[in-house]
Amino acid sequence: MTIPAHRQLPPSAQDAAIARVSGQLLSRYARQKRPLTLRVHDTEHERPIELPAGAVELLMDILEAMAAGRGVTIIPENAEFSTVEAARALNISRTYLIKLLDEGVIPHRKVGKHRRIRIEDVMAYRARDDREREAILDQLVSEAQEQEMGYQRP
C-alpha cells in the first residue's frame, strides 16, 4: 500500500539559509494563529493566496526543520502502513514487527491476508520504546555513579 506522502531530503546549505530567513519573517504572523494571505509574485503575475492557520503552523514547522538542516516527511493522518513500511519506519525487521503485532503490542487490522498499521500506532510504539530505552539508560548511569565508575553526578 502506498501512502500519499511527501518527503523532502535534508536541504542544501543555501536552502537551509533561505528557510531560516523565511521562518523568521513568517514567525510573527504565524503566532497570531489565524489565516494568512500571502502575495506570490512571479515574472508575469502577482496573486494573493490565503492559507488556513493550520497550514501556516505546518509551514513554520517545515521551515524550522529545514533551517536546522533536517529533512521533512509529511504523512496524512489516518494513513496506514504495510508491515514493510512500518518495519522500515521503526528500523526493525519485518519478522520482529509481525511478532509485536501478533502479541498485541502494536494494534493493527487485517485486510484480507494483509496487516495494516495506523501511523499513529507506529509512532506511539516508537515513543514508548524511546521512553523505555531512556529510563534504562538513566538507571545504568545511576548504578555506575553509585559504584563510582567514573560518572559524576550533576
Buried (B, 14 or more C-beta within 10 A) or exposed (E): EEEEEEEBEEBEEEBBEBBBEBBEEBEEBBEEEEEBEBEEEEEEEEEEEEBEEEEBBBBBEBBBBBBEBBEBEEBEEEBBBBBEBBBEBBEBEBEEBBEBBEEEEBEBEEEEEEBBBBBEBBEEBBEEBEEEEEEEEEEEEEEEBEEEEEEEEE
